[in-house]
Amino acid sequence: MAGRSSRDMTEGPVFGHILRMVIPMSFGIVAMMLTGIVDAYWVGMLGTPQQAAVQMSFPVSMLVMSVAIGLGAGAVSAVSRAAGKKDFSQVRRIATDALTLAILMVGAVSILGILFVEPMFRLIGATETMMPHVTDYMTTWFAGIVLIVGPMVASNVLRAIGNATVPAMMMVLAAVVNMILDPFFIFAEIPFIGLTGLGWGVSGAALATVAANAFTFLLVGWYLAFREKLIDFSWPGFGEVWHHWGEIARVGIPACISNTFNPLSLVIVMGGLGMAQFGDPAVAGVGVGGRLEAFGIVPLFALSASIGAVTGQNGGAEITERVRRAFLTSFAFCLAWGLGVALVLNVFSGPLAAAFLPSEAGQDVARLYWLLVTLTVAGYGITIAASAGFNGLGRPAYGVAITSSRAVMVVIFAIAGAWIAGGPIGVIAGMALANIVSGLGTAAYALTRAPMTAKGGKARRTAAAPADPVSAASE
C-alpha cells in the first residue's frame, strides 16, 4: 500500500485482520485508562477542591474529545475506502486533508475554550473554591488540545491502512510519558521520593498530558510523512481539499453525535428517575460494577476502533461477502468475549465487590449488575461494532440509528424497571434487557437486511477539460 507497514485487508482471513488490530489497540486503551487513574491519584494529593475541579472538567473534555473521535471515524472511512480501491494517491491526499481539518477545527475549539472557560464552568455548577483550579487546568488543556487530538487523528489514518501496531505503541508511550511527568509537573516536592518538581499544581497535570501527546505527535507525524509517506505536501487546489473535508465530515459529524448517546443514557439512568432514587449504595454499586466491566470489555472497545478499517477497505474494493464476514465474526467475538468477562466477574464477584464497596447494600447491587448487565454486555459490543463498521462503509446513518435506539431502550427499560420492581433490580434488569434487544436486533438487521456496499459522498465537480486544439481545427 502507501508504505512498508501498510496492510491490504481485502485479502487473507477477515477475522485475522480484525484480531491483529484489536490486540494492540486493547493495550493502548488500557494504558490510557490507567493514565486517568494515575492523574486522579496525584491530583487528589493536592486537595479536595483540586480533585473536584479536575473531575468537573471531565464531561467538557470528553465532549471536546468526541469531536476528535468523530474526525477520526471520518478519516478512517474515507482513507480505508480509497485504500480498498487501490487509489493510493487519494489515500495520501485524504490523509493529509484529514489532519489539516482536525488541526483547524480543534484550533478553533481551543481559542473558544480559553476565552469562555470561566462562564462555561460557572454555568455547569463549578463552585468558587473549584473555579481557580478549573481555570488553571482547562486553560492549559485547551491551549494544548491540538497536540492531543493530532496524534489521535494520525493514528486513525494508520489504522485505516491496516497499521494497528504503531498507533497502539503511540498510545502506550503517551501514557507512560504522562505518568512519569505528572509528579514532576504537579508538585514542588514530589511525595515519597523527595525530589524537587516544578510545582505547577493542576495546570501541571494538564501540561503533562499535553507534553506527552506533543511528543507522540512528533513521532507519529514523522512516521506518517517519511515511513508511510502519507503526507502530501503539494497543493491540489481548494476545491479538492474542500471535497475531502466534506467527505470526512459526512461520516465524522454523525459519528460524533453517536458517541454522545451511550454516556447520555447512563447519566439519565443513574439520575433521579433511575438508580439515584434508591440511595447512594445503589449508585455506588452500579458505578463500581460498570467501571470493572469497562476494564473487562476493553477488547470490545478496541474492536469498534478497528472494524471500520476492514469494512471500509473491503467495501471500497466492492467485496461485499468479506464485509458481511467482518460483521459476522465481530459479533461472534463480542458474544464469546462478553460471556467470558461475565464468567470471571461473577466467579470473583464477592471479593471484588468487598474490595471496592464498604456497604453490603452496595456490594449486593454490584454483584447483581455483573450477573445481569455484564452477562448481556455482548449486545452492547455488537451495537458499537456495527455502528463503527457502517461508518467505515460511509453509511453513518446506520450507526446513528443503532446507537440512538439502544440508548432509548436503556432509558425506557431502566426507568420502567425501576417503577415496576421498585428497587435497583428493576433498573439493572432494564439495562440488561436493552443489551439483549439492541444486540439481537442489530445483528439480525446487519446480517440480513443492511447493505454491505460502500457509499461515497457526491462526486466533486471539476471543470470541463479544454478542447484539443488539433481536434478542433480538424472539425
N, C-alpha and C positions, 0 to 999 in steps of 0.2 A: 504494500500500500504506500502511503506517503513516506514512511520512514522505516527504519530497520526493525523496530519492535512492534509495528502495527500488525493486526491480525485480520484476515479475511474470514468473517463469521458466516459467510454464505456457503461454506464447505465444512465438512467434518461433523462430529457429533454435536447436535444443538445444545443438549444439556451440558456437554463437556465445556463448551464456551461459557455457558452461564455459570457453572461451578468455578471455572477458572477465574471469573471476575468476582464472584461472591466471596470467596475465601479471603483474598487480600483486603477487599472492601470491609469485611467484618472486623478485621484487625484495626483498620483505620477508624471505624465508627467507635469501637471500644476505647481506643486511645483518646478520641475527642470527648467521650463521656467521662473518662477518668480525669481529663483536664478540668471539666466543670466541677467535679468533686474536690479536686485539689485547690482550685481557685476559691471555692466556698470555705474550705478549711482555713486557708491563710487569711482571707478577709475577715472571717469570724474572729480571729485573734485580735483584730483591731478594735472590735466593739460591736454592740448590737446595732447602733444607727448605721454603721458602715455596712454590716452584713445585710440589713434591711434595704439599704439603698441599692446594693448590687442585685438583690433578689427582685426589687421593684423594677429594675431595668430589664429583667429577663423577657417579659412579654413584648416590650418595644423592640428589643434587639432581635427577638425571634420573628417579629413582623417584618423587620427590615431584611432579615436573612431569607425570608420567604421569597422576596424579590430575587435574590441571588439564586435560590433553588429553582425558581421559575425560569430565569435566564439560562441556567444550566440545562434544564429539561429541553428548552427550545434549541439550545446549541446541540445537544445530543441528537435530537430528532433530525435537524437539518443536516448536520455533518454525517450522521450514520446513513441517512438515505442517499446522500451523494456518494458515500463510500461504497454502498451496495451497488450503485450504478457504475462503479469504477471511474467516476469522474473526479480524478484526483486534483485537477486544477481548481474545481469548485470546492473540494474539501478544504484546500488551503485558504481559498478566498473566504469561505463561510466561517472557518475557524478564526481568521483574523478579524472579520467583522463582528463576530460574537464577542470577542474580547474587547473590541473598541466600544461596542454598545454597552457592555457591562461597566466599563470604566466611566463612560459618560453618564449613564443613568445613576450609578451609585455615587458618582461625584456630586450630582445634583442633590441626592438624598443627604449626603454628608454636609453640604452647605446649609440646607434647610434644617437639619437636625441640630447643628451647632447654634443656629440663630434662634430656634424655638425650643430648646431643651427644657428651659425652666417652665414656661407656660404649659408645655405638653405634660410634664410630670406633675405639675400642680393640678392639672385637670384630672389626672387619673389617681390622685389622692396621696401624693408624697407629702409627708409632714415637714414641719420646719426643721426638726432635728436631722431628718434624712436629706433635705434639699441640697445643702452644700456638698455632700458626698455624692449624691446623684449627679449634680452638675459636674463635679470633678471627673467622675467615672465616664459619663456619657459624652462629655465634650471630647475627651481623649479618644473614646471608642469611635465616635462619629468622624473625628479627624482622620482616623486610620482605616475607615471602613473599606476604602478602595483596595487597600493592601490585604484585607481579609477576604473580600469577595473575589479578587483577581485569581488567586490560586484555585478557588472553588470552580470557577468557570473554566479555567485552563485544564483542570483535572477532568471535568466533564467532556471536554473536547477529546482528551486522550482516551477516555472510556468509549467514546463514540467510534473510535477506530480500533477498538479491541484491546487497548493497553490499560489493564487494571492495576498492574503491579506498581508502576511509578506513582499514580495518584494515591494509592494506599501508603506507599513509603513517605510521600509528602505529608499526609495526614498524621502519621505516626511521628515523623520528625518535628512537625509543628507542635504537636502535643508535648513531646519531650522537651523541646526548647522552651516552650511556655512554662512548663512545670519547673524547670531549672531557674528561669528568670524571675518567677513570681516572688520568692522570698527576698531576692536581692533588690528588686524594684519597690517592693511594698514596705520593707522595714529598714529603719536606720541601724538597728542591731538585730541580726537575724536570730530568731528563737532557736534554742537547743544547741546551736553551734557557735554562737557568739561572734560571727563575722560581721563586718561593717557593710551595710547596704546603703541604698540611695534614699530610703525613707519617703517615698512618694505616695504612700497610702493607697487608697482605692484607685487613684489615677495610675499608680504603678502597676496595679493588677491589669487594668485596661491596656497599658502600654506594653506589658509583657505579651499579651495576646497579639497586639499589632506588630510588635517586633518579630515574634516567632513566625507570623504569617508573611511578613515582608521578606524574611529570609527564604522561606519556601517559594514565594512568588518569584524571586530572582532565579532560584534553581529550576522551577518548572517552566519559567519563561525561556531560560536558556535551552532547556530540553526541547521545548516546542519549536524554537526557532532554528536550532543548529543540529539537533539529533533527529527529530521527526520532520524538520523542515516544513512546519505547518504555518509559519508566519509569512504572509505575502506582503513585501514592503512596497509593491507597486501601487499606483492609484488607478482603479478601474473606472472612475467616474462616480459621481454621487448617485446616479440612477441605480447602478448595480448594488452599491452599498445599501441604499435605502430599501431595495427589494429584499436583500438578505436580512436586514433588520426586521422588516415586516414579517418574513417567514419565521424568524426566531420568536418574535413577539406573538405570532399567531398561535404557537404552542405554549410559549412561556407564560403569557398572561393567564390563560385558563389553568395551567399547572400551578401557578402561584395561588390562584383562588382555591384550587383543590386542596392545597396544603393547609388551608385555614379551617377546613370543615371538621376534621377529626379533633384537633385541640379545642375548637369552639364547642363541639358537642360534649366533650368531657367537662368543660367549665360549667355548662348548664346542668349536667348530671350530678356534679359534685355540689351544686348550689342548693338553695332553699327548697326547690321543688323536688330535689333528689336526695342525695345522701346526707346533706348537712342537717336536715330536719331530724335525723336520728342521733345526733350528737357527735362530739369530737372523736370518740373512739372509732365510730363508723367511718368517718372521713379519713382518719389516720390509717385505718386498716386497709381501705381501698387504695390509699396513696402508696403505702408500702408495697402492697400486692402488685400494683401497677408498675412501680419502679423496678422491682426484681424481675417481673415479667419482661419489661423492656430490655433488660440486660440479656435475658434468655433468648429473645427473638431478634437479636441484632442481625443474624443472617437473613431474616425476612426483610429488614430494612435494606440490607445490602443487595438483596435480590431486586427490590424495587428500584435501586440505583443502577442496576446492571442490565435488566431485561430490555430496556428501551434501545440500547445499542444493538442488541441481537435482532429484535423485531424491526428496527429501522433499517439495518443493513439488508436483511432478507426481504423486507418489504420493498426497499429501493431496487433490489435485484428481481422483484416480482416472483419470488419463490414462496408462494402462499402456504404450501404444505409445511415448510420449515417455520414459518411464523406461527402456524397453528400448533406445531410441536413445541415451540418455545413456551406458548401459553400452557399447554397440557402438562409438560414436565415441571414447569414452575409451580403450577397448582398442586401437583403431586408432592413436590418438595415442601410446600407450605404445610400440607397435611401431615407429612411424616415428621417434620421438624417441630411443628406445633404440638403434636401428641407427645413427642419426646420431652419437650420442655415441661409440659403439664405433668408428665410422669415424675420427673426429677423434683419439681417444686412440691408436688403432693406427697412424695415419699419423705421429703425433708421439711414439710410444712411446719411441724411442731417446733423444732429448734430454730428455724428461720424466723418464724413469727415472734418467738420469745426473744430473739436477739435484737429485733428492731422495734418492738412494741411493748411498752411497760404494762399496759392493761390487758386483762384477759378478754374483755369485750372486743378490743381492737384486734387481738390475735385471732379470735373466732371469725371476725369479718375477713381478715387477710386469708385465712385458710379456706373460707367459703369462696372468696374471689378466685383463688387458684383452682379450686375444684370445678367451678362453673365457667368463669370467663377464660382462664388460661387453657382449659380443656377445649374451648372452641376458638382459640385465637387464630387457628389456621384460616378461618373465614376472613378475619381482618387482613391476614397476609395475602390472601387471594385478591382482595379488593385493591390493595396498594400495588401489587404486582401487575394486575390487569390494567389499572389506571396508567402506570408507567409504560406498560407495553403499548397501549394505544397512543400515548404521547409519542413514542418512538415512531409509530406509523404515520405521525402527522394528523392524528384524529383525536384532538384533545377534548372534544365534546363528550366522547365516551368516558374519558377519565373523570370529567366533572360530574357526569350523571352517576357514575359508580360511587365516587366518594361522597357526594352530597346525599344520595339515597341512603347509604349506610349511616351517615351522621344523623339524618332524620329518624331512622329506625332506632338508633341508640337512644336518642332523646325521648321519643314517644314510648318505646317499650320500657325504658327505665322508669320514667315518671308514672306510667300506668302500673308497672310492677310495684312501685312504692305505695301507690294508692290501694291496690288490691291486697297486697300482703301486709302492709302497714309496718314494714321493717326493712333493714338492709338487704335481706334475701330477695326482696322484690326488685330492688334496683339492680342487684347483681345478676339475677335471673334474666331481667330485661336486656342487660348488656350482652349476656351470653346468647340470648335468642336473636339479637341483632347480628351478631357474628355469624350464626348459623344461616339465617335467612339471606343476608347480604352475600355471604360466601357462596352458597349454593346457587343463588340467582345469578351472580356474576359469572361463575364457572359455566353454568348452563348456557347463558346467553353468548359468552365469548366463544365457546367451542361449537355452538350450533347455528347461531344467527348472525353474529357480528362479522363485518368484512375483515379479511386478512390482508387486504392490499394497502399499500402506502398511498397517502393523499398529500399532494403538494398544494401550495397556495396558487394564486393566479399567476400566470406567466408574465414575465416582465416585458413591457412594451419596448421595442427597440426601433430605432429609426430605419426606414427603408434603405436598402443598400443602393448606392449611386449606380446609375446606369452605366454599363460598359460602353465607353465612347466608340470602340471599334465596332461593336454590335449595332450601336445606334446609327453609325454612319452608313452601315451596310443595308439598313432597312429602307 
